[in-house]
Amino acid sequence: MKKTLKRLVCLLAALVLLLLPLASCAKAEDGTDGKTVTLYVYNWGEYISDGSEDSLNVNAEFERYCREVLGKNVKVNYSTYSSNEDMYAKISSGAAVYDVIIPSDYMIQRMIDEKLLAPLDMDKIPNYEYIFDDFKGDNVYYEPHDGNTYSVPYTYGMVGVIYNTANVPEDCPTIGSWGLMWDESLRGDILQFNNSRDAFGTALYYLGYDVNEATEEQWREALDLLRKQKEIVQGYVMDEIFNKMKSGSASVSAYYAGDFLSMYEDNEDLAFYYPEEGTNIYVDAMCVPANAEHYDLALEYINFMCSEEIAVANAEYHYYASPNRLVTENEEYIEYMESIHEDAMKILYDDISTVKSQAYLNLAPDKLTLLNDLWEELKVESSIGKGIYICCAVILAALVALIVYTVLRKRRWAKLY
């Protein structure tokens, strides 16, 4: 009995020793003991006010807020991605763990379905009250309405066509249509999205098909259209579009309205329209991955991003439409946007209610597989493939020439001897 009691005491002592470091880690995790907690944020490129060009560095402000208001030492580790698909691949593979991500609507829906996102404790995001009702509850088309909220809207908008008036004639008949993206007269001057959903979206909208309910035959028709376009495009891009369109090294591209305003600020030859056949309307929203290590701090960050000073700073930086009334009712914001482009508020907000548009929804698994296969098929048929054909033709021509030379040489020698 004494031996048993002694062993039990030793076991309990060992457990206490093992639990002490865990208790220390739990305390350190919230940053209140002087140690620094790192919050990992994953976002689109050029999508947050970062302190450049006299803008407010909102991540630095959040760190200061944590230090001075919450009494926590927090470091924001901020990294970017160029497409929803790139972000999804990294999150779903478990290659990296993030605390806050900002996907688009259809990707949020997919990640909820695959249980990759955590429901949000909305009591810890009081600034959610400033989000317009159009982006809440039953109006959130990309959430399941299961009693949980998985996202807080960050921006919204529509895709349009940007073109350079210095290179595209004013009387060009395809202006106003997706057809400008397929205009043979602009060969080598056209840029296309470098992600599957948006690239196929441009073709499906142009063809007049439903981007969510298109049949396999219609998807393949869109592939054929993109193949034809591939003959005349300069390249497939995402963030690279900024330098190409601002510098004039490309003349036409499909892209987001907010980015047009950003580019226009540096190149006033650029113009913009929403295609008459219809276009994509989207919402990008802040979410917390299911495997986030700092859930409560992530909610604090989301709430901070919805506060007036921060939301306005972000809206003035990235030029996308804001779902936050603290932004849209801010007179200084309105004045600032109109100083960038006289029609900025119309492009970002007013046209939403008049332009024919459709949002992307998460595709069924078989359609996702089809889309990925068609995208790979399109991308594999690249200039490298053409190069191979050209090389083969050159080699074949060289072989024919060698054979002809050899035959002639033998005949010459035969005559001599």
Backbone hydrogen bonds, N-H to C=O, Kabsch-Sander energy under -0.5 kcal/mol:
donor,donor_aa,acceptor,acceptor_aa,energy
5,L,1,M,-2.7
6,K,2,K,-2.9
7,R,3,K,-2.6
8,L,4,T,-2.4
9,V,5,L,-2.5
10,C,6,K,-2.3
11,L,7,R,-2.6
12,L,8,L,-2.6
13,A,9,V,-2.4
14,A,10,C,-2.4
15,L,11,L,-2.3
16,V,12,L,-2.3
17,L,13,A,-2.2
18,L,14,A,-2.0
19,L,15,L,-2.4
20,L,16,V,-1.8
22,L,18,L,-0.7
23,A,19,L,-2.6
24,S,20,L,-2.3
25,C,21,P,-2.5
26,A,22,L,-2.6
27,K,23,A,-1.9
28,A,24,S,-2.4
29,E,25,C,-2.2
30,D,26,A,-0.6
30,D,27,K,-0.7
31,G,28,A,-1.6
32,T,27,K,-0.7
34,G,31,G,-0.7
37,V,73,N,-2.8
39,L,37,V,-0.6
39,L,75,K,-2.7
40,Y,38,T,-0.6
41,V,39,L,-0.6
41,V,77,N,-2.6
42,Y,100,V,-2.8
43,N,79,S,-2.3
45,G,81,Y,-1.1
47,Y,44,W,-0.7
50,D,48,I,-0.5
51,G,56,L,-0.7
54,D,51,G,-0.6
55,S,52,S,-1.7
58,V,49,S,-2.0
58,V,56,L,-1.2
61,E,57,N,-2.1
62,F,58,V,-2.1
63,E,59,N,-2.1
64,R,60,A,-2.1
65,Y,61,E,-2.7
66,C,62,F,-2.6
67,R,63,E,-1.9
68,E,64,R,-3.1
69,V,65,Y,-2.6
70,L,65,Y,-1.5
71,G,66,C,-0.6
72,K,66,C,-3.3
73,N,31,G,-1.8
73,N,35,K,-0.5
74,V,72,K,-0.8
75,K,37,V,-3.0
77,N,39,L,-2.9
77,N,75,K,-0.7
78,Y,76,V,-0.8
79,S,41,V,-2.4
79,S,77,N,-0.5
81,Y,43,N,-1.9
87,M,83,S,-2.1
88,Y,84,N,-2.9
89,A,85,E,-2.3
90,K,86,D,-1.6
91,I,87,M,-2.4
92,S,88,Y,-3.1
93,S,89,A,-1.3
94,G,90,K,-0.6
94,G,91,I,-0.9
95,A,90,K,-1.1
96,A,90,K,-0.8
99,D,40,Y,-2.9
100,V,40,Y,-1.9
101,I,287,C,-2.3
102,I,42,Y,-0.9
105,D,283,V,-1.7
107,M,104,S,-0.5
108,I,104,S,-2.4
109,Q,105,D,-2.4
110,R,106,Y,-1.8
111,M,107,M,-2.6
112,I,108,I,-2.3
113,D,109,Q,-2.2
114,E,110,R,-1.8
115,K,112,I,-1.7
116,L,111,M,-3.5
117,L,111,M,-0.7
118,A,288,V,-3.1
120,L,149,T,-3.5
122,M,120,L,-1.2
124,K,121,D,-2.0
125,I,122,M,-1.6
128,Y,125,I,-1.9
129,E,126,P,-1.6
130,Y,127,N,-1.8
131,I,128,Y,-1.8
132,F,323,P,-2.7
135,F,132,F,-2.0
136,K,133,D,-1.9
139,N,136,K,-1.9
140,V,137,G,-1.8
141,Y,139,N,-1.4
143,E,140,V,-1.4
152,V,286,M,-1.7
154,Y,284,D,-3.1
155,T,284,D,-1.9
156,Y,321,A,-1.7
157,G,282,Y,-1.9
159,V,280,N,-2.0
160,G,255,Y,-3.1
161,V,273,Y,-2.9
162,I,160,G,-0.5
162,I,253,S,-3.3
163,Y,271,A,-2.2
164,N,251,S,-2.1
165,T,163,Y,-0.7
165,T,269,D,-3.0
167,N,164,N,-1.5
168,V,164,N,-2.3
172,C,169,P,-1.9
175,I,172,C,-1.5
177,S,174,T,-2.0
180,L,174,T,-0.8
180,L,177,S,-1.3
181,M,178,W,-2.1
182,W,179,G,-1.8
183,D,180,L,-1.0
184,E,182,W,-0.5
186,L,183,D,-2.0
187,R,184,E,-1.6
188,G,232,I,-3.6
189,D,186,L,-2.4
190,I,232,I,-0.7
191,L,252,V,-2.6
192,Q,235,G,-2.2
194,N,237,V,-1.6
199,A,195,N,-2.3
200,F,196,S,-2.4
201,G,197,R,-1.7
202,T,198,D,-2.0
203,A,199,A,-1.2
204,L,200,F,-2.8
205,Y,201,G,-2.9
206,Y,202,T,-1.8
207,L,203,A,-2.1
208,G,204,L,-0.8
208,G,205,Y,-0.8
209,Y,204,L,-2.7
214,A,210,D,-1.2
219,W,215,T,-2.4
220,R,216,E,-2.3
221,E,217,E,-1.7
222,A,218,Q,-2.0
223,L,219,W,-1.9
224,D,220,R,-2.1
225,L,221,E,-1.9
226,L,222,A,-2.3
227,R,223,L,-2.3
228,K,224,D,-1.9
229,Q,225,L,-2.1
230,K,226,L,-2.0
231,E,227,R,-0.8
231,E,228,K,-0.8
232,I,229,Q,-2.0
233,V,229,Q,-1.4
234,Q,190,I,-3.5
235,G,190,I,-1.0
237,V,192,Q,-2.7
237,V,235,G,-0.5
241,I,238,M,-1.8
242,F,239,D,-1.4
244,K,240,E,-1.8
245,M,241,I,-2.9
246,K,242,F,-2.4
247,S,243,N,-2.1
248,G,244,K,-0.7
249,S,244,K,-1.2
250,A,244,K,-1.4
251,S,189,D,-2.4
252,V,189,D,-2.0
253,S,162,I,-2.3
254,A,191,L,-0.8
255,Y,160,G,-2.6
257,A,158,M,-1.9
260,F,256,Y,-1.7
261,L,257,A,-1.7
262,S,258,G,-1.6
263,M,259,D,-2.5
264,Y,260,F,-3.0
265,E,261,L,-1.4
266,D,263,M,-1.4
267,N,263,M,-1.4
270,L,267,N,-1.6
271,A,163,Y,-2.8
273,Y,161,V,-1.5
276,E,176,G,-2.6
278,G,275,P,-1.5
279,T,356,K,-1.3
281,I,358,Q,-1.1
282,Y,157,G,-2.6
284,D,155,T,-2.3
285,A,103,P,-2.3
286,M,152,V,-3.2
287,C,101,I,-3.0
290,A,116,L,-2.6
292,A,289,P,-1.8
298,A,294,H,-2.3
299,L,295,Y,-2.0
300,E,296,D,-1.9
301,Y,297,L,-2.1
302,I,298,A,-2.3
303,N,299,L,-2.5
304,F,300,E,-2.1
305,M,301,Y,-2.1
306,C,302,I,-0.8
306,C,303,N,-0.8
307,S,304,F,-1.4
311,A,307,S,-3.0
312,V,308,E,-2.8
313,A,309,E,-2.0
314,N,310,I,-2.4
315,A,311,A,-2.3
316,E,312,V,-2.5
317,Y,313,A,-0.9
317,Y,314,N,-0.5
318,H,314,N,-2.8
319,Y,315,A,-1.5
321,A,156,Y,-1.0
325,R,130,Y,-2.6
325,R,323,P,-0.6
327,V,324,N,-1.6
328,T,324,N,-1.8
329,E,325,R,-1.7
330,N,327,V,-1.8
331,E,329,E,-0.7
334,I,330,N,-2.1
335,E,331,E,-2.6
336,Y,332,E,-2.2
337,M,333,Y,-2.7
338,E,334,I,-2.1
339,S,335,E,-1.1
339,S,336,Y,-0.5
340,I,336,Y,-0.9
340,I,337,M,-0.6
341,H,337,M,-1.9
344,A,341,H,-2.2
347,I,343,D,-3.0
348,L,344,A,-2.6
349,Y,345,M,-2.5
350,D,345,M,-1.5
351,D,346,K,-2.7
352,I,349,Y,-0.7
353,S,350,D,-1.2
354,T,351,D,-1.2
355,V,351,D,-2.6
358,Q,279,T,-2.3
367,K,364,A,-0.6
368,L,364,A,-2.5
369,T,365,P,-2.3
370,L,366,D,-2.0
371,L,367,K,-2.9
372,N,368,L,-2.6
373,D,369,T,-2.4
374,L,370,L,-2.8
375,W,371,L,-2.5
376,E,372,N,-2.3
377,E,373,D,-2.2
378,L,374,L,-2.4
379,K,375,W,-2.8
380,V,376,E,-2.5
381,E,377,E,-1.4
382,S,380,V,-2.8
385,G,382,S,-0.6
386,K,382,S,-1.7
387,G,383,S,-2.5
388,I,384,I,-2.0
389,Y,385,G,-1.9
390,I,386,K,-2.5
391,C,387,G,-2.8
392,C,388,I,-2.8
393,A,389,Y,-2.4
394,V,390,I,-2.5
395,I,391,C,-2.8
396,L,392,C,-2.8
397,A,393,A,-2.6
398,A,394,V,-2.4
399,L,395,I,-2.4
400,V,396,L,-2.5
401,A,397,A,-2.4
402,L,398,A,-2.3
403,I,399,L,-2.6
404,V,400,V,-2.7
405,Y,401,A,-2.6
406,T,402,L,-2.6
407,V,403,I,-2.6
408,L,404,V,-2.5
409,R,405,Y,-2.4
410,K,406,T,-2.2
411,R,407,V,-2.2
412,R,408,L,-2.3
413,W,409,R,-2.3
414,A,410,K,-2.3
415,K,411,R,-2.1
416,L,412,R,-1.8
417,Y,413,W,-1.8
